């Protein structure tokens, strides 16, 4: 079995939601398993925050990791989750992450 590696924002930008969903499920099991067994260590908080950021962008309809300020012309909140591109284009190409 290959060794588990946490998702990074850079990697998530190159993947579509369809590709990310199984990875998110695996990583969610990893983090909550560690928490339930009391195995969280110093420094894990940043990796867990990154995971949560990716999770919310991928699974939350109309959510993006955009910072503050005015929304871009192609605001992800205006995009319909039923649109094929929403699931098949990489997040970076859509501007969602």
N, CA, C and O atoms as CSV, one atom per row, in Angstrom:
chain,resi,resn,atom,element,x,y,z
A,1,UNK,N,N,0.841,-1.175,0.000
A,1,UNK,CA,C,0.000,0.000,0.000
A,1,UNK,C,C,0.894,1.248,0.000
A,1,UNK,O,O,1.825,1.344,0.800
A,2,UNK,N,N,0.608,2.211,-0.905
A,2,UNK,CA,C,1.429,3.419,-0.943
A,2,UNK,C,C,1.263,4.248,0.323
A,2,UNK,O,O,0.204,4.255,0.952
A,3,UNK,N,N,2.326,4.940,0.677
A,3,UNK,CA,C,2.316,5.783,1.865
A,3,UNK,C,C,1.372,6.967,1.643
A,3,UNK,O,O,1.346,7.550,0.559
A,4,UNK,N,N,0.607,7.316,2.663
A,4,UNK,CA,C,-0.344,8.420,2.580
A,4,UNK,C,C,0.394,9.752,2.537
A,4,UNK,O,O,1.347,9.957,3.288
A,5,UNK,N,N,-0.037,10.651,1.672
A,5,UNK,CA,C,0.506,12.004,1.637
A,5,UNK,C,C,-0.661,12.988,1.663
A,5,UNK,O,O,-1.674,12.792,0.993
A,6,UNK,N,N,-0.499,14.034,2.441
A,6,UNK,CA,C,-1.530,15.058,2.562
A,6,UNK,C,C,-1.596,15.895,1.293
A,6,UNK,O,O,-0.588,16.123,0.624
A,7,UNK,N,N,-2.799,16.346,0.977
A,7,UNK,CA,C,-2.982,17.245,-0.153
A,7,UNK,C,C,-2.362,18.603,0.137
A,7,UNK,O,O,-2.327,19.058,1.280
A,8,UNK,N,N,-1.883,19.228,-0.905
A,8,UNK,CA,C,-1.405,20.599,-0.807
A,8,UNK,C,C,-2.293,21.465,-1.704
A,8,UNK,O,O,-2.946,20.952,-2.614
A,9,UNK,N,N,-2.317,22.745,-1.455
A,9,UNK,CA,C,-3.096,23.658,-2.286
A,9,UNK,C,C,-2.584,23.594,-3.725
A,9,UNK,O,O,-3.371,23.586,-4.671
A,10,UNK,N,N,-1.268,23.550,-3.881
A,10,UNK,CA,C,-0.684,23.497,-5.227
A,10,UNK,C,C,-1.156,22.258,-5.984
A,10,UNK,O,O,-1.483,22.340,-7.168
A,11,UNK,N,N,-1.191,21.124,-5.312
A,11,UNK,CA,C,-1.651,19.892,-5.967
A,11,UNK,C,C,-3.144,19.968,-6.254
A,11,UNK,O,O,-3.588,19.580,-7.334
A,12,UNK,N,N,-3.919,20.464,-5.298
A,12,UNK,CA,C,-5.371,20.544,-5.469
A,12,UNK,C,C,-5.741,21.442,-6.645
A,12,UNK,O,O,-6.747,21.199,-7.312
A,13,UNK,N,N,-4.945,22.475,-6.908
A,13,UNK,CA,C,-5.219,23.368,-8.043
A,13,UNK,C,C,-5.108,22.650,-9.385
A,13,UNK,O,O,-5.677,23.102,-10.379
A,14,UNK,N,N,-4.387,21.546,-9.420
A,14,UNK,CA,C,-4.190,20.823,-10.685
A,14,UNK,C,C,-5.205,19.708,-10.881
A,14,UNK,O,O,-5.200,19.044,-11.918
A,15,UNK,N,N,-6.074,19.493,-9.903
A,15,UNK,CA,C,-7.042,18.399,-9.957
A,15,UNK,C,C,-8.470,18.926,-10.011
A,15,UNK,O,O,-8.767,20.018,-9.526
A,16,UNK,N,N,-9.349,18.124,-10.614
A,16,UNK,CA,C,-10.772,18.482,-10.671
A,16,UNK,C,C,-11.463,18.003,-9.395
A,16,UNK,O,O,-10.900,17.229,-8.622
A,17,UNK,N,N,-12.677,18.471,-9.192
A,17,UNK,CA,C,-13.454,18.009,-8.031
A,17,UNK,C,C,-13.654,16.490,-8.082
A,17,UNK,O,O,-13.577,15.812,-7.058
A,18,UNK,N,N,-13.912,15.963,-9.287
A,18,UNK,CA,C,-14.072,14.506,-9.419
A,18,UNK,C,C,-12.822,13.767,-8.948
A,18,UNK,O,O,-12.927,12.721,-8.308
A,19,UNK,N,N,-11.660,14.292,-9.254
A,19,UNK,CA,C,-10.404,13.658,-8.849
A,19,UNK,C,C,-10.121,13.873,-7.362
A,19,UNK,O,O,-9.503,13.029,-6.713
A,20,UNK,N,N,-10.573,14.998,-6.832
A,20,UNK,CA,C,-10.271,15.331,-5.442
A,20,UNK,C,C,-11.166,14.620,-4.423
A,20,UNK,O,O,-10.727,14.354,-3.304
A,21,UNK,N,N,-12.387,14.315,-4.785
A,21,UNK,CA,C,-13.303,13.729,-3.801
A,21,UNK,C,C,-12.762,12.455,-3.132
A,21,UNK,O,O,-12.824,12.364,-1.906
A,22,UNK,N,N,-12.238,11.471,-3.872
A,22,UNK,CA,C,-11.693,10.287,-3.199
A,22,UNK,C,C,-10.488,10.623,-2.308
A,22,UNK,O,O,-10.313,10.035,-1.241
A,23,UNK,N,N,-9.671,11.563,-2.755
A,23,UNK,CA,C,-8.504,11.982,-1.955
A,23,UNK,C,C,-8.953,12.654,-0.659
A,23,UNK,O,O,-8.367,12.439,0.402
A,24,UNK,N,N,-9.999,13.468,-0.762
A,24,UNK,CA,C,-10.522,14.141,0.421
A,24,UNK,C,C,-11.084,13.131,1.411
A,24,UNK,O,O,-10.877,13.258,2.618
A,25,UNK,N,N,-11.793,12.128,0.904
A,25,UNK,CA,C,-12.322,11.083,1.794
A,25,UNK,C,C,-11.198,10.375,2.535
A,25,UNK,O,O,-11.289,10.145,3.741
A,26,UNK,N,N,-10.143,10.031,1.813
A,26,UNK,CA,C,-9.001,9.360,2.442
A,26,UNK,C,C,-8.329,10.254,3.475
A,26,UNK,O,O,-7.981,9.803,4.567
A,27,UNK,N,N,-8.150,11.521,3.126
A,27,UNK,CA,C,-7.469,12.426,4.052
A,27,UNK,C,C,-8.345,12.711,5.272
A,27,UNK,O,O,-7.836,12.878,6.380
A,28,UNK,N,N,-9.645,12.766,5.066
A,28,UNK,CA,C,-10.554,12.988,6.208
A,28,UNK,C,C,-10.461,11.812,7.194
A,28,UNK,O,O,-10.437,12.015,8.408
A,29,UNK,N,N,-10.410,10.607,6.671
A,29,UNK,CA,C,-10.235,9.426,7.543
A,29,UNK,C,C,-8.910,9.515,8.289
A,29,UNK,O,O,-8.840,9.205,9.479
A,30,UNK,N,N,-7.871,9.936,7.598
A,30,UNK,CA,C,-6.550,10.064,8.198
A,30,UNK,C,C,-6.586,11.039,9.375
A,30,UNK,O,O,-6.162,10.701,10.480
A,31,UNK,N,N,-7.100,12.267,9.129
A,31,UNK,CA,C,-7.082,13.284,10.180
A,31,UNK,C,C,-7.978,12.920,11.360
A,31,UNK,O,O,-7.570,13.057,12.513
A,32,UNK,N,N,-9.188,12.460,11.080
A,32,UNK,CA,C,-10.077,12.150,12.194
A,32,UNK,C,C,-9.643,10.897,12.930
A,32,UNK,O,O,-9.920,10.757,14.122
A,33,UNK,N,N,-8.972,9.987,12.248
A,33,UNK,CA,C,-8.370,8.843,12.930
A,33,UNK,C,C,-7.284,9.291,13.896
A,33,UNK,O,O,-7.210,8.814,15.028
A,34,UNK,N,N,-6.446,10.209,13.441
A,34,UNK,CA,C,-5.386,10.747,14.313
A,34,UNK,C,C,-5.980,11.475,15.520
A,34,UNK,O,O,-5.511,11.316,16.647
A,35,UNK,N,N,-7.012,12.270,15.268
A,35,UNK,CA,C,-7.641,13.005,16.373
A,35,UNK,C,C,-8.268,12.045,17.384
A,35,UNK,O,O,-8.092,12.198,18.593
A,36,UNK,N,N,-8.991,11.068,16.879
A,36,UNK,CA,C,-9.676,10.117,17.773
A,36,UNK,C,C,-8.697,9.270,18.578
A,36,UNK,O,O,-9.015,8.844,19.688
A,37,UNK,N,N,-7.514,9.022,18.031
A,37,UNK,CA,C,-6.497,8.243,18.752
A,37,UNK,C,C,-5.569,9.131,19.572
A,37,UNK,O,O,-4.656,8.633,20.231
A,38,UNK,N,N,-5.795,10.443,19.537
A,38,UNK,CA,C,-4.955,11.374,20.291
A,38,UNK,C,C,-3.539,11.461,19.751
A,38,UNK,O,O,-2.588,11.607,20.518
A,39,UNK,N,N,-3.392,11.371,18.427
A,39,UNK,CA,C,-2.070,11.356,17.809
A,39,UNK,C,C,-1.691,12.665,17.125
A,39,UNK,O,O,-0.695,12.712,16.403
A,40,UNK,N,N,-2.455,13.715,17.333
A,40,UNK,CA,C,-2.102,15.001,16.720
A,40,UNK,C,C,-0.841,15.531,17.384
A,40,UNK,O,O,-0.685,15.456,18.603
A,41,UNK,N,N,0.058,16.070,16.561
A,41,UNK,CA,C,1.330,16.603,17.062
A,41,UNK,C,C,1.472,18.076,16.737
A,41,UNK,O,O,0.730,18.627,15.924
A,42,UNK,N,N,2.422,18.692,17.376
A,42,UNK,CA,C,2.735,20.084,17.080
A,42,UNK,C,C,3.079,20.183,15.597
A,42,UNK,O,O,3.854,19.380,15.077
A,43,UNK,N,N,2.512,21.147,14.939
A,43,UNK,CA,C,2.766,21.322,13.514
A,43,UNK,C,C,1.681,20.725,12.633
A,43,UNK,O,O,1.577,21.084,11.460
A,44,UNK,N,N,0.874,19.824,13.171
A,44,UNK,CA,C,-0.214,19.227,12.388
A,44,UNK,C,C,-1.321,20.230,12.093
A,44,UNK,O,O,-2.078,20.060,11.137
A,45,UNK,N,N,-1.416,21.270,12.909
A,45,UNK,CA,C,-2.517,22.215,12.748
A,45,UNK,C,C,-2.496,22.909,11.384
A,45,UNK,O,O,-3.558,23.129,10.802
A,46,UNK,N,N,-1.330,23.256,10.866
A,46,UNK,CA,C,-1.259,23.928,9.561
A,46,UNK,C,C,-1.696,22.986,8.434
A,46,UNK,O,O,-2.426,23.395,7.532
A,47,UNK,N,N,-1.258,21.744,8.485
A,47,UNK,CA,C,-1.657,20.773,7.458
A,47,UNK,C,C,-3.158,20.498,7.540
A,47,UNK,O,O,-3.814,20.325,6.513
A,48,UNK,N,N,-3.696,20.458,8.748
A,48,UNK,CA,C,-5.131,20.232,8.921
A,48,UNK,C,C,-5.925,21.440,8.417
A,48,UNK,O,O,-6.985,21.268,7.816
A,49,UNK,N,N,-5.433,22.649,8.649
A,49,UNK,CA,C,-6.094,23.855,8.139
A,49,UNK,C,C,-6.092,23.853,6.610
A,49,UNK,O,O,-7.085,24.228,5.987
A,50,UNK,N,N,-4.985,23.435,6.008
A,50,UNK,CA,C,-4.909,23.353,4.541
A,50,UNK,C,C,-5.927,22.354,4.022
A,50,UNK,O,O,-6.622,22.623,3.041
A,51,UNK,N,N,-6.019,21.197,4.677
A,51,UNK,CA,C,-6.997,20.186,4.287
A,51,UNK,C,C,-8.416,20.758,4.368
A,51,UNK,O,O,-9.210,20.580,3.444
A,52,UNK,N,N,-8.733,21.438,5.459
A,52,UNK,CA,C,-10.080,21.997,5.620
A,52,UNK,C,C,-10.378,23.053,4.567
A,52,UNK,O,O,-11.502,23.145,4.075
A,53,UNK,N,N,-9.384,23.838,4.228
A,53,UNK,CA,C,-9.563,24.854,3.178
A,53,UNK,C,C,-9.930,24.184,1.863
A,53,UNK,O,O,-10.872,24.603,1.190
A,54,UNK,N,N,-9.190,23.148,1.497
A,54,UNK,CA,C,-9.459,22.409,0.258
A,54,UNK,C,C,-10.831,21.745,0.339
A,54,UNK,O,O,-11.610,21.812,-0.611
A,55,UNK,N,N,-11.126,21.113,1.454
A,55,UNK,CA,C,-12.410,20.427,1.656
A,55,UNK,C,C,-13.581,21.374,1.422
A,55,UNK,O,O,-14.520,21.029,0.705
A,56,UNK,N,N,-13.536,22.548,2.009
A,56,UNK,CA,C,-14.649,23.489,1.891
A,56,UNK,C,C,-14.794,24.048,0.483
A,56,UNK,O,O,-15.912,24.302,0.034
A,57,UNK,N,N,-13.699,24.241,-0.209
A,57,UNK,CA,C,-13.782,24.723,-1.594
A,57,UNK,C,C,-14.363,23.644,-2.500
A,57,UNK,O,O,-15.188,23.938,-3.365
A,58,UNK,N,N,-13.938,22.401,-2.307
A,58,UNK,CA,C,-14.385,21.311,-3.178
A,58,UNK,C,C,-15.843,20.931,-2.914
A,58,UNK,O,O,-16.599,20.705,-3.859
A,59,UNK,N,N,-16.238,20.860,-1.669
A,59,UNK,CA,C,-17.566,20.347,-1.335
A,59,UNK,C,C,-18.622,21.418,-1.138
A,59,UNK,O,O,-19.815,21.121,-1.211
A,60,UNK,N,N,-18.216,22.657,-0.890
A,60,UNK,CA,C,-19.187,23.720,-0.646
A,60,UNK,C,C,-19.607,24.397,-1.930
A,60,UNK,O,O,-18.788,25.055,-2.571
A,61,UNK,N,N,-20.868,24.256,-2.327
A,61,UNK,CA,C,-21.314,24.913,-3.554
A,61,UNK,C,C,-21.121,26.424,-3.462
A,61,UNK,O,O,-21.557,27.063,-2.504
A,62,UNK,N,N,-20.469,26.974,-4.465
A,62,UNK,CA,C,-20.275,28.412,-4.512
A,62,UNK,C,C,-19.212,28.937,-3.579
A,62,UNK,O,O,-19.121,30.148,-3.381
A,63,UNK,N,N,-18.406,28.071,-2.998
A,63,UNK,CA,C,-17.359,28.536,-2.091
A,63,UNK,C,C,-16.043,28.574,-2.831
A,63,UNK,O,O,-15.769,27.726,-3.680
A,64,UNK,N,N,-15.249,29.541,-2.513
A,64,UNK,CA,C,-13.911,29.607,-3.087
A,64,UNK,C,C,-12.954,30.024,-1.996
A,64,UNK,O,O,-13.371,30.427,-0.910
A,65,UNK,N,N,-11.697,29.929,-2.281
A,65,UNK,CA,C,-10.668,30.316,-1.317
A,65,UNK,C,C,-10.211,31.736,-1.571
A,65,UNK,O,O,-9.138,32.142,-1.126
A,66,UNK,N,N,-11.021,32.482,-2.281
A,66,UNK,CA,C,-10.646,33.857,-2.607
A,66,UNK,C,C,-10.501,34.673,-1.332
A,66,UNK,O,O,-11.188,34.444,-0.337
A,67,UNK,N,N,-9.593,35.624,-1.392
A,67,UNK,CA,C,-9.373,36.486,-0.239
A,67,UNK,C,C,-10.443,37.551,-0.151
A,67,UNK,O,O,-11.528,37.407,-0.713
A,68,UNK,N,N,-10.137,38.596,0.540
A,68,UNK,CA,C,-11.089,39.686,0.690
A,68,UNK,C,C,-11.055,40.573,-0.534
A,68,UNK,O,O,-10.197,40.420,-1.402
A,69,UNK,N,N,-11.967,41.475,-0.597
A,69,UNK,CA,C,-12.008,42.399,-1.728
A,69,UNK,C,C,-13.196,42.098,-2.611
A,69,UNK,O,O,-14.032,41.255,-2.284
A,70,UNK,N,N,-13.265,42.787,-3.724
A,70,UNK,CA,C,-14.406,42.598,-4.610
A,70,UNK,C,C,-14.298,41.267,-5.337
A,70,UNK,O,O,-13.201,40.813,-5.660
A,71,UNK,N,N,-15.454,40.640,-5.594
A,71,UNK,CA,C,-15.421,39.349,-6.285
A,71,UNK,C,C,-14.924,39.503,-7.715
A,71,UNK,O,O,-15.159,40.532,-8.349
A,72,UNK,N,N,-14.229,38.473,-8.230
A,72,UNK,CA,C,-13.753,38.530,-9.616
A,72,UNK,C,C,-14.922,38.482,-10.588
A,72,UNK,O,O,-16.051,38.179,-10.202
A,73,UNK,N,N,-14.642,38.785,-11.852
A,73,UNK,CA,C,-15.701,38.749,-12.873
A,73,UNK,C,C,-16.340,37.371,-12.958
A,73,UNK,O,O,-17.557,37.256,-13.102
A,74,UNK,N,N,-15.515,36.316,-12.869
A,74,UNK,CA,C,-16.019,34.947,-12.900
A,74,UNK,C,C,-16.106,34.446,-11.461
A,74,UNK,O,O,-15.329,33.584,-11.049
A,75,UNK,N,N,-17.038,34.982,-10.713
A,75,UNK,CA,C,-17.195,34.630,-9.299
A,75,UNK,C,C,-17.684,33.187,-9.186
A,75,UNK,O,O,-18.729,32.852,-9.744
A,76,UNK,N,N,-16.941,32.312,-8.466
A,76,UNK,CA,C,-17.352,30.918,-8.314
A,76,UNK,C,C,-18.739,30.773,-7.713
A,76,UNK,O,O,-19.400,29.760,-7.944
A,77,UNK,N,N,-19.195,31.751,-6.954
A,77,UNK,CA,C,-20.530,31.669,-6.348
A,77,UNK,C,C,-21.622,31.750,-7.398
A,77,UNK,O,O,-22.753,31.331,-7.155
A,78,UNK,N,N,-21.289,32.291,-8.575
A,78,UNK,CA,C,-22.267,32.401,-9.656
A,78,UNK,C,C,-22.332,31.136,-10.510
A,78,UNK,O,O,-23.238,30.990,-11.331
A,79,UNK,N,N,-21.390,30.233,-10.325
A,79,UNK,CA,C,-21.312,29.025,-11.149
A,79,UNK,C,C,-22.265,27.958,-10.614
A,79,UNK,O,O,-22.355,27.748,-9.404
A,80,UNK,N,N,-22.961,27.300,-11.503
A,80,UNK,CA,C,-23.905,26.249,-11.135
A,80,UNK,C,C,-23.158,24.933,-10.923
A,80,UNK,O,O,-22.450,24.482,-11.824
A,81,UNK,N,N,-23.300,24.298,-9.734
A,81,UNK,CA,C,-22.614,23.015,-9.492
A,81,UNK,C,C,-23.034,21.911,-10.461
A,81,UNK,O,O,-22.356,20.891,-10.580
A,82,UNK,N,N,-24.157,22.121,-11.150
A,82,UNK,CA,C,-24.587,21.112,-12.132
A,82,UNK,C,C,-23.859,21.271,-13.452
A,82,UNK,O,O,-23.968,20.417,-14.332
A,83,UNK,N,N,-23.112,22.365,-13.597
A,83,UNK,CA,C,-22.314,22.618,-14.796
A,83,UNK,C,C,-21.180,21.593,-14.852
A,83,UNK,O,O,-20.501,21.367,-13.851
A,84,UNK,N,N,-20.975,20.982,-15.998
A,84,UNK,CA,C,-19.957,19.937,-16.163
A,84,UNK,C,C,-18.556,20.428,-15.771
A,84,UNK,O,O,-17.793,19.693,-15.144
A,85,UNK,N,N,-18.222,21.673,-16.143
A,85,UNK,CA,C,-16.907,22.214,-15.816
A,85,UNK,C,C,-16.652,22.244,-14.311
A,85,UNK,O,O,-15.515,22.097,-13.864
A,86,UNK,N,N,-17.702,22.432,-13.547
A,86,UNK,CA,C,-17.580,22.490,-12.087
A,86,UNK,C,C,-16.917,21.209,-11.556
A,86,UNK,O,O,-16.176,21.252,-10.574
A,87,UNK,N,N,-17.185,20.084,-12.203
A,87,UNK,CA,C,-16.670,18.785,-11.737
A,87,UNK,C,C,-15.451,18.295,-12.498
A,87,UNK,O,O,-14.680,17.491,-11.974
A,88,UNK,N,N,-15.263,18.768,-13.731
A,88,UNK,CA,C,-14.217,18.170,-14.564
A,88,UNK,C,C,-12.981,19.039,-14.778
A,88,UNK,O,O,-11.922,18.515,-15.122
A,89,UNK,N,N,-13.086,20.337,-14.586
A,89,UNK,CA,C,-11.924,21.213,-14.779
A,89,UNK,C,C,-11.139,21.343,-13.480
A,89,UNK,O,O,-11.730,21.327,-12.401
A,90,UNK,N,N,-9.827,21.471,-13.564
A,90,UNK,CA,C,-9.014,21.676,-12.357
A,90,UNK,C,C,-9.426,22.950,-11.619
A,90,UNK,O,O,-9.801,23.948,-12.236
A,91,UNK,N,N,-9.349,22.896,-10.291
A,91,UNK,CA,C,-9.748,24.045,-9.471
A,91,UNK,C,C,-8.975,25.299,-9.837
A,91,UNK,O,O,-9.541,26.392,-9.846
A,92,UNK,N,N,-7.680,25.158,-10.141
A,92,UNK,CA,C,-6.885,26.312,-10.518
A,92,UNK,C,C,-7.346,26.951,-11.796
A,92,UNK,O,O,-7.303,28.173,-11.934
A,93,UNK,N,N,-7.793,26.135,-12.742
A,93,UNK,CA,C,-8.291,26.649,-14.015
A,93,UNK,C,C,-9.619,27.393,-13.818
A,93,UNK,O,O,-9.909,28.361,-14.520
A,94,UNK,N,N,-10.415,26.926,-12.853
A,94,UNK,CA,C,-11.688,27.574,-12.561
A,94,UNK,C,C,-11.511,28.813,-11.679
A,94,UNK,O,O,-12.409,29.649,-11.578
A,95,UNK,N,N,-10.351,28.917,-11.049
A,95,UNK,CA,C,-10.099,30.048,-10.146
A,95,UNK,C,C,-10.700,29.847,-8.772
A,95,UNK,O,O,-10.874,30.807,-8.022
A,96,UNK,N,N,-11.017,28.613,-8.435
A,96,UNK,CA,C,-11.670,28.325,-7.147
A,96,UNK,C,C,-10.697,28.159,-5.997
A,96,UNK,O,O,-11.102,28.235,-4.837
A,97,UNK,N,N,-9.439,27.938,-6.283
A,97,UNK,CA,C,-8.475,27.706,-5.200
A,97,UNK,C,C,-7.169,28.394,-5.518
A,97,UNK,O,O,-6.225,28.320,-4.731
